[in-house]
Amino acid sequence: MLKVLKFGGSSLADADQFRKAAAIIKADPDRRYVVASAPGKRFYEDEKITDLLLRCYQLACDRNPFEETFQRICDRFKAIAAALQLSLPLDEELERVKNALQNGASADYVASRGEYFNALILASYLEVPFLDAAECIFFNSSGRPDTLRTNTVLENRLAMMPRAVIPGFYGAMPDGSIKTFSRGGSDITGSIVAEAVDADLYENWTDVSGLLMADPRIVENPAPIDVITYRELRELSYMGATVLHEEAVFPVRRSGIPINIRNTNQPEDPGTMIVPHTETEQQERVVTGIAGKTGFAALYIEKDMMNSELGYGRRVLETLERRGINFEHLPSGIDTITVVVSSAELEGKMDAVVADLKRAVRPDALQIYDNLALLAVVGRGMIRTPGVAARVFSALAEKGINVRMIDQGSSELNIIIGVAAEDYPAALNAIYQEFKPEE
């Protein structure tokens, strides 16, 4: 069996966390390839190394002194290496980054150095080779991942390395310059490595014991999720479940590689398994998870005989596209369309959008409802269980919560519900209480 591991920033925040990570890796000889994140917070008031690096970059761009902030970064890495009793040429490497900052280094290069140094330290501590991500993970000229080249080079390089540590979060452009993924991108690197080596399992080690049925900041002690499918995770990630970067799903999903979300601080916990599909038909929860977020607006358009007017919906969406507005959901009736968009994308454009739509589609009625929250009720068991929607709406009605929008896909994997933003916490709790597993 071959396993690829990724350790998040909290899992590699200091020397004690490095020791925990090393013990996990050494406990299983199948754990051969490790992706490292930059150091995260050690305590609540602490700052992530990547944030400090980006602050240095901004100070340098503004021609302000950055040396004090940069020294904090140096001290952090040196303290980890010293506590682990490692002899590494960190001074020379850190000086190279400092000089780059003084000479106009790119934001991507600067931001990537947290992963670079942490991977160097972890590789030295484990006494395994270090493989720079810039040598094996590539982007094309448009800044998109170059999957074919990356897989080919990674597969060939790692075939010669029984074990290796690779920094997460970044790769190289065709000209060799550093390019980063979006924040949290070490998850993506781990998934890319797992796909390239055709791993049997991708273990993603973080500071929580897997995914939870609902946001613990809103719902008290939500139940953990033991097993979830890629499709369910995609729905929940879109709606704000943040344990795993949503783009990290795609490389391993292509290859059918399961992901195991584990807790570095409680390695005995089984965590959550993310799988292509499940075999069991019975004993599954009806609802796997509930997630949501605020910050949406709904454009309600009504016109008699809309269904017989060819291209009506297309003209609505084209009108929004010309204003640079992307739609999120599109529930419709015979004579109505509701277009759900991000409120942020409408900011400063609302009057213009209304005028554009009136000219383009001549609606009988056009209203905009702002300050909406969307909730996704997601579960593979829903398709086999009658009355799920009725239970959702009854739970909301009992709490006096008005439903402003409903959108259920034909797959019956999820139900999207729109409520007033101020009702979001109560709505999330109401739905969770209705579907939480029996103790």
N, C-alpha and C positions, 0 to 999 in steps of 0.2 A: 504493500500500500504506500502511496506517495501523498504527502500532505504539504500544502503551502500555508504559511502562517503570516498574518499581519498583526502587528502590535500598534495600538493607537497611542496618541500623545500622553494620555494619563497612565498608560502601561509602561511608558519609558520616560517618566518625568524626572526621576532621580535615580541614584545608585541602588536604592532598595528595590525600586520597581524593575530595574535591570536584572537584579538577582532573581526576582520572581519570574521574569520572562525567561531567563536562561534555564531555570529549573524546569519550567514547562517544556521548553524545547528539548532539553536533555532527557526528559522522562519518557520520550517516545522516539525511537530511532527513525520512524517514518516521517518525522517532522524535519524536512531537509532544507526547505527554502523559506527564508524569513524576510518580510518587508517591514521596514522601520519607519515610523512617523517621527516628527520633530517633538521635542519635549513639550508636554502640556503643562497645565497648572499643577503645582504641588499642594496648594491650599487655595481657599476661596479668593483671597485678595491677590494671589499670584498672577503673573502674566505668561501667556504662551510665548515660546521662543519665536514663532513665526510672526506674531504681532510685534514683537520687539524688532525683528529684522525689517519689517515693513515700515516701522517708525524711523529706523535708521535711514532707510531709502528715502522717505519723504523729507527728512531733515537735510539729507545730502542734496536732494533736488532743489530745496529752498535755500541752499547755501548756508545752512545753520549747522552749528557743531553737533555731531552725532556720536562723538567719542565716548561720552559717559554712558549712553544707552548701549553702545556696542561693547563696552567693557562688561556690562552686566551679562551679556550673551557669552562672552569669553569666559567669565568666571563660572557660569553655569556648566558649560561643557568641561572645563578643567576640573571642577569639583566632582563631576560624575566619574571622569577618568581616574582622578586621584583616589577616590573612594573605592574604585574597583581595582586599584593597584596596577594600572596600565601605563605602559611607556609608549606614548603616541606623539608624533610631531605636530601637536595641535597648534602651537604658537605660529609655526610657519604657515599652516593652512589658514588660520584665522587672520594672519597678517595679509594674506592674499585676498581675502574677502574685504578687509578694510581698504586695501588699495583699490579694489574694484569699485567700492562705494565712492571713493574720492574721484574716480575717473569715469563716472557716468554709467555704472553697471545697470542692467535692466532690472525692473521690479521682479520679474520671474526668476532671474538668477539669484537675487538677494533672498527672496522668499524661500527658495529651494534649499538653502544652506542648512536649515535646521534638520531636515531629513538626511542630508549628506553627512553631517557630523555625527548624528545619532547612529546611523548605519555603520560608519567607520568604527565608532566605539563598540557597538554591539558585536561586529565581526571580530574585532580584536579580543573582546571578552570571551567569545565562544571559540576563538581560534579556528575560524573558518574564513574562506575568501570573501572579500568585499567586491561587489560588482556594481559599478556606477550606472545608475539608470540612464544617464546620457549616452551610454555606449550600447544600449539594448532596447530602449523604449523610444519610439519615434512618432513625430507628427509630420503631416504633409504641409505643403506651402500655404494651405488655407488654415492651418492651425488645428486641424482635425486629427485624431489618432490614425496613424498609418498601421493598420492591423496586420496586413500581410507581411510587411518588412519587420515589424516588431516580433511577430510570432516566429518568423524564420531565424532572426538573429538570436532571440532569447533561447529558442530550442537548441540551437547549435552551441551557444556559449554555455548553457547550463548542462548540456550533455557531457561537457568536459569537467563539470564541477559537481561532485556528489552532494556538496552542501554549499550554501552561499547566503549572504545577507545583501539585500538590495534596498536602497533608499526609495521611499514612496514619493508620490506627489508630482514628480516631474519626469521629463524626457528631453529629447533634442529635436530641434527643427532641422530641415534639410541643410541649412548652413552651419549647423553645429551649435547654434545658440540655444540656451536653456528655455524650455517652455513648460509651464506648470498646468496641471489640471485645476479645476475650481477647488476651493477650500474643502478639506475632507477627502482630497483625491488620492490619499494613500490606499483607501479602500479599492479604488480603481486599479492602482498598480498591483495590489495583491491578486485581484481577479484576473488581470492580464497575465501575470506570472503563472497562475493556476491553469489558465487555458493553454499557455505555451508549452507547459510540461505535461499536459493532460493529467492533472492531479486527480486523485480519488476524492480529495476533500480539501476545501479551503476553510481554514480556521481563522476567524476574525476576532482577535482578543481585544477587549475594551474594559470599561469599568462597570458594566452592568451584566447581569446573568441572562442575557438574551432580550428578546422583544417582549413588550407587555401589551395587554389587550387595549389599553388606553393610556393617555398621557398622565403620568403620576403626579404632575404638578396641578392637575385638575381633579382627577379621580383618586381617592385614597386607596392605596394598596391594590392596584389592579392586578389581576391574575397574569402569570407569565404565559407566553405562547410556546408550546413544546415543538410544534411542527407547523410550518407555513409554506405555501407554494410561492414560486417566483411571481406569478400573476397577482396573488394577494399582496405580496410585499410591494410590488410596483404601485398598486392602488393606495396602500397605506403610506408609502414613502412620498408620493405626490401630495398627499394631504397632511404631511408634516411629521410623520414618524421618522426620526433622524438618527437612529442607531447606526444605520448603514447608508452610505452615499448611494443614491438611487441609480447612478450610472454604473456602479460597481456590479450590478446584477447582470448586465448584458453579456460580458465576455464569458462568464461561467455558465450562464443560461444557454448560450450557443452550444456549449460542450456538454451540458447536462451534469455539471459538477455541483454537488451540494455544498452549501455554506453552513458553517456552525459558528454562531455568535456565542462567545465565551467570556467569562469574567476573569481577568488576570489576578484579581485579589481573592477570588473564590474558585480556583481551578477545578474543584471537585463538583461544582454545579454543571449539569449537562448542557445548559444553555438552550438556544433555539436552533433547530435544524430548518434550513431553507432548502426546499427540494423542488425538482421539476414538476412532480405530481405525487399524489398519495394513492396507495393501493386500497386502503381500507375504506369501505363504504359506510360502515357503522361506527358508532362511538366517536364520531367527530363532532366538534362543537358546531352549532348552526352558524354562529358568528365567530370569526377568528379574531377580528380586531375592529376598533372604532377609532378613527382619527379625523381631525378637522383643522381648519384655520379660518381666520377672519380676513377682511380686506377685499371683499368682492362687491360688485354691483351687477344688477340685472336690468337689461334693456328689454322691456316688454313691448312687442309690436303686434298690433291687431289689424286685420283687414279682411273684409268679406270676400269669400271665394279665393282666398290665398292659395289653397291647394290646387286650383286650376290655372294659376298664373305661372307659366313656365319660367324657371330661373329666379324665382322670388328670393329664395334663401341664399342663392349664390350672390345676388346683388347686395343683400344685407351684409354678407361677410366681406365682399369686395370693398364695400364702403368703409368698413372698419379697417381692413387691411391697408387702404390708402392713408389712413391716419396712424398706421403703425401699431394697431391694437390687435392683440391675439385673443381669440375666444377660448374659454375654458370648458363650457358646457353649452348644449343647444337643445334643451327640451322644447317640444312643439306640440301644437294641436292642429286641427283642421284649418282654422283661421288665425292661428297665433304662433308666434315664435318668441321664445325668451332666450336671449344671448347673455350668458354670464361671462363677465370679464373682470380682470383685476382692477380694483379702484385706482391703484397707482397709475395704470396705463391710461385711465380716463382723465386724470388730473390735468386741468388746464385745457382740456379738449371737449368738455361735455357739451357746451353750446354748439360748437362746430360740428360735433358728431350728430347731434339732433337735427341740425339744419341739413347736413349731408344726407341723412336717412330720409328725411321728409322729401327731399328732391329726388332721391334715387328710387324709393319704393312706394311713396305716397300712401302711408298708412292711415287707417281710420283713427287709430289711437296709438300713441307712443309715450311710454312712461319709463322713467329710470328710478329704480329702487337701490339706494346705496346702503352702506354699512351692513352688508350681509356676511354671514358665516356659512361655510359649507362643511357638512359632516359626511364622511364615507363610512357606511356600515358594510364590512367586507367579510365574506365567508364562503368557502367552497361547499359548505353544507346547506347553503340557502337554496340551491337549485332543487334539492330533494325534499325540502321542508315547506309544506303549505303554511301560509299565514304569517310569514316573516314580516312583510311590509305592514300588515295589520298590527302586529305586536309593536313595531317601531312607532307607528303613529299613535297607538293607544298610550304608549309610555310617555310620549311628548304631550298628548292631550291631558293626561292626568296631572301634569305639572303646569298646565296652562300655557304651553308653548305653541305658538302659531307657526305652521309650516308655510314658508313663502315660495318654495320651489321643490319639485320632485323630479329626479332623473334616474331611471333604472335601465341599465344596459340589457340587451337581449341575452347576454350570457348568464344573467342572474347571479353574477359574482358579487355585485355590489349595488347598493342603493345610495344615491347622493341626495342629501336633503339640505335645503337652504332655510336658515332661520335668521332672525335679527341678531346682530353681533352681540348685543347685550344678553341674549338668551343662550349663547354658545356654551358656557360652562354648565348651566343647568341641563341643557339638551344632551351634552356628552355624558353627564352623570346618569340621566334618566335612561338613556339607551344602554349604557353599561350595566346598570342594575337589572334591566330586563333580561339581558343575555349572559350575565356573568355565570361561570360554571358553579355548580353546587359544591359546597365544601364538604 
